[in-house]
Amino acid sequence: MTLMESLFGTTLITADNTWGLLGIMCITVALSIWLEQTYNWASKVSGAIIALIIAMFAANIGIIPTNSVLYDDIVWGVVVPIGIPLLLLQCNLNKIGKLTGKMLVVFLMGAVGTTLGALISFFALKGAYVANGGNIADLAGVASMMTGSYIGGGVNFAAMASAQGLKGTDVAAAATVADNLLMAAYFFVLIFIAGMKWFRNKFSHPYIDEVESGVTTGKTQAAAFWDRKDISLKDIAFNIAYAVAVVWASTIIAGIFSGMVPAENPTAFQDFVGKFFGSQYVWITTISVIVATFFNKQIVEKMNGSQEIGTYLIYLFLFVIGVPANIMTVIEKSPLFLVLCFIMVCVNMLFCFVGAKLAGATLEDAIVASNANIGGPTTAAGMAISQGWSALVGPAMLVGVLGYVIGNYLGTLVGIILGA
């Protein structure tokens, strides 16, 4: 029971007070963005993490409830699916290969590490999880969710939670806490690594040297990256219409494939088809990438503001995933999720830094690529901006957005392999 619930018998803002909750959420996101673009300390943490931490604090002391129609039906059910196609408009596969260079290699190595880490942690922990009364399918579902999350960030966490039927459950809540705690802690570790002599001796670090010498190639504030851009009413209308159309088409296509699978005793192949091709998020991802890659001039270049609108929607989502992050939940429900996340983060880090060494990439490439895996494009770009590595902001966004794509695929595959 939280502080407010012990004093008043309920949270300060009740679950049925939709406008109150929406107000807290939107004000928090606006405050987080303002802080990120105003103060250096906030820029280093990133607005995304600030919004998540504020939500965790508000829920843990009882200002807001941990469950609400606003969270489950509106943000999870509408905001996230609309936000994904808008962010994926940046995912031109031809462009990613040209601009990201060795960071892309490191990022893909990290994705392999995350996937391997999910499998290792599942088999290492399944005995203890079942012994503590847990459902093995739930553990497989969490491994699937965390595979998506630690390849592309919070968007994939949402997608995999929905795909595995864990949205709004105690399991998802406990996994959210573990995810958020490890993610936030790891970002500080990465910042610390950038200043460590041991790592600097092992890797080249031209961007760090440039910043420390006082010579920069551009602005280093978050405000500079998110500077005011040309956008019209038509742009807003086209962006929203496009995103909704993609989600609508994806739902139809996924339903067709799901309908092909017999309700009773499906074969292994039929079960795979139903779970993989019957996933709404697989088709949202696929359609969006096709549009971004092959219809860049016809569609993408004519829709200004997609990155800003999509990022804002994901900030709303990050607030919501912080809400059920009650520290007591993970302690009571499954502290093993913290161990699972720790193993996955460690394996990802190992693959990223070893991959960077083998590929001849810089220390900054390894740090930003691993951040993009664990947190997604917004946190990776935020770190690059905050550290003054302005030349890496674009590549960070690009590889992070690519993580949205492969994260959904690999997360789905891990869930199928482990029997989620």
Secondary structure, 3 states (H helix, E strand, C coil): CCHHHHHHCCCCCCCCCHHHHHHHHHHHHHHHHHHHHHCHHHHHHCHHHHHHHHHHHHHHCCCCCCCCHHHHHHHHHHHHHHHHHHHHCCCCHHHHHHHHCHHHHHHHHHHHHHHHHHHHHHHHHHHHHHHCCCCHHHHHHHHHHHHHHHHHCHHHHHHHHHHCCCCCCHHHHHHHHHHHHHHHHHHHHHHHHHCCHHHHHHCCCHHHHHHHCCCCCCCCCHHHHCCCCCCCHHHHHHHHHHHHHHHHHHHHHHHHHHHCCCCCCCCHHHHHHHHHCCCHHHHHHHHHHHHHHHCCCCCHHHCCCHHHHHHHHHHHHHHHHHCCCCHHHHHHHCCHHHHHHHHHHHHHHHHHHHHHHHHCCCHHHHHHHHHHHHHCHHHHHHHHHHHCCHHHHHHHHHHHHHHHHHHHHHHHHHHHHHCC
